[in-house]
Amino acid sequence: MGPDGRFDCSFAARAPEVRQVLRLLRQDSVLRGLSADAVDCCELVLAEAMNNIVEHAYGAADGSLRLTLLRGRHRVICRLMDCGRPMPGLTLPPSRLPAPDASDDSLAEGGYGWFLIHSLSQRLHYRRRGGLNWLFIVVPDTNDAA
């Protein structure tokens, strides 16, 4: 983290790189001082969002992803930027759980990511501008939620 409470990283939009950035983020001082729950929420939200970008915005195509985190007084402000495909309808997916599959007793893979992102975020905003996707996420520090 720089002296301004910032984490900034550009990397290839691939699953191994996402895992590496999440490991680096855990070690960076930008999250230091947050509650353990807030750090876990931030990591989960970012993992879901970045993996969605890898899988859906780029698919099998090569691309890059930029993650910027700014530490606020009682929150972490996250910005993800990519030049992959835009969100369908240029809007965020809704915050709802997938419908249970009556023919399968196990939990289905997929469909829970956006529900988690919405549920764990204080604010969430998407825009497409100049061929770039911008996703802004604010994760609150749960120590300050009371």
MOWO-V153891 format. One record per residue. N is the residue number from 0. SS is DSSP state (@ for helix, = for strand, . for the rest). OMEGA is omega in radians with two decimals (NA if undefined). Layout:
BEGIN
n=N ss=SS omega=OMEGA
n=N ss=SS omega=OMEGA
END
This chain:
BEGIN
n=0 ss=. omega=3.08
n=1 ss=. omega=-3.12
n=2 ss=. omega=-3.13
n=3 ss=. omega=3.13
n=4 ss=. omega=-3.01
n=5 ss== omega=2.99
n=6 ss== omega=-3.09
n=7 ss== omega=-3.04
n=8 ss== omega=3.00
n=9 ss== omega=-3.06
n=10 ss== omega=3.10
n=11 ss== omega=-3.11
n=12 ss=. omega=3.10
n=13 ss=. omega=-3.07
n=14 ss=@ omega=3.13
n=15 ss=@ omega=3.13
n=16 ss=@ omega=3.08
n=17 ss=@ omega=3.13
n=18 ss=@ omega=3.13
n=19 ss=@ omega=3.13
n=20 ss=@ omega=3.10
n=21 ss=@ omega=3.07
n=22 ss=@ omega=3.11
n=23 ss=@ omega=-3.13
n=24 ss=@ omega=3.11
n=25 ss=@ omega=-3.11
n=26 ss=@ omega=-3.05
n=27 ss=. omega=-3.09
n=28 ss=@ omega=-3.13
n=29 ss=@ omega=-3.14
n=30 ss=@ omega=-3.12
n=31 ss=. omega=-3.14
n=32 ss=. omega=3.03
n=33 ss=. omega=3.04
n=34 ss=. omega=3.10
n=35 ss=@ omega=3.11
n=36 ss=@ omega=3.14
n=37 ss=@ omega=3.09
n=38 ss=@ omega=3.12
n=39 ss=@ omega=3.12
n=40 ss=@ omega=3.14
n=41 ss=@ omega=-3.14
n=42 ss=@ omega=-3.14
n=43 ss=@ omega=3.14
n=44 ss=@ omega=-3.13
n=45 ss=@ omega=3.11
n=46 ss=@ omega=3.13
n=47 ss=@ omega=-3.09
n=48 ss=@ omega=-3.11
n=49 ss=@ omega=3.10
n=50 ss=@ omega=3.03
n=51 ss=@ omega=3.11
n=52 ss=@ omega=3.13
n=53 ss=@ omega=-3.04
n=54 ss=@ omega=-2.99
n=55 ss=@ omega=-3.13
n=56 ss=@ omega=-3.11
n=57 ss=@ omega=-3.08
n=58 ss=. omega=-3.13
n=59 ss=. omega=-3.10
n=60 ss=. omega=3.04
n=61 ss=. omega=3.10
n=62 ss=. omega=3.13
n=63 ss== omega=-3.08
n=64 ss== omega=3.08
n=65 ss== omega=3.12
n=66 ss== omega=3.04
n=67 ss== omega=3.05
n=68 ss== omega=3.04
n=69 ss== omega=3.14
n=70 ss== omega=3.05
n=71 ss=. omega=-3.09
n=72 ss=. omega=-3.11
n=73 ss=. omega=-3.06
n=74 ss== omega=3.00
n=75 ss== omega=3.11
n=76 ss== omega=-3.07
n=77 ss== omega=3.06
n=78 ss== omega=3.05
n=79 ss== omega=-3.13
n=80 ss== omega=3.09
n=81 ss== omega=3.11
n=82 ss=. omega=3.09
n=83 ss=. omega=3.11
n=84 ss=. omega=3.11
n=85 ss=. omega=3.04
n=86 ss=. omega=3.08
n=87 ss=@ omega=-3.13
n=88 ss=@ omega=-3.12
n=89 ss=@ omega=-3.13
n=90 ss=. omega=3.11
n=91 ss=. omega=3.02
n=92 ss=. omega=-3.12
n=93 ss=. omega=3.10
n=94 ss=. omega=3.09
n=95 ss=. omega=3.10
n=96 ss=. omega=3.07
n=97 ss=. omega=3.11
n=98 ss=. omega=3.11
n=99 ss=. omega=3.12
n=100 ss=. omega=-3.08
n=101 ss=. omega=-3.10
n=102 ss=. omega=-3.08
n=103 ss=. omega=-3.12
n=104 ss=. omega=-3.13
n=105 ss=. omega=3.07
n=106 ss=. omega=3.13
n=107 ss=. omega=3.04
n=108 ss=. omega=3.08
n=109 ss=. omega=3.09
n=110 ss=. omega=-3.10
n=111 ss=. omega=-3.03
n=112 ss=@ omega=-3.10
n=113 ss=@ omega=3.04
n=114 ss=@ omega=3.12
n=115 ss=@ omega=-3.13
n=116 ss=@ omega=3.12
n=117 ss=@ omega=-3.05
n=118 ss=@ omega=-3.04
n=119 ss=@ omega=-3.10
n=120 ss=. omega=3.04
n=121 ss=. omega=3.08
n=122 ss== omega=-3.11
n=123 ss== omega=-3.10
n=124 ss== omega=3.09
n=125 ss== omega=2.97
n=126 ss== omega=3.07
n=127 ss== omega=-3.12
n=128 ss== omega=3.08
n=129 ss=. omega=-3.14
n=130 ss=. omega=-3.13
n=131 ss== omega=2.98
n=132 ss== omega=3.09
n=133 ss== omega=3.09
n=134 ss== omega=3.13
n=135 ss== omega=-3.11
n=136 ss== omega=3.04
n=137 ss== omega=3.12
n=138 ss== omega=-3.11
n=139 ss== omega=2.99
n=140 ss=. omega=-3.06
n=141 ss=@ omega=3.04
n=142 ss=@ omega=-3.05
n=143 ss=@ omega=-3.07
n=144 ss=. omega=-3.08
n=145 ss=. omega=NA
END
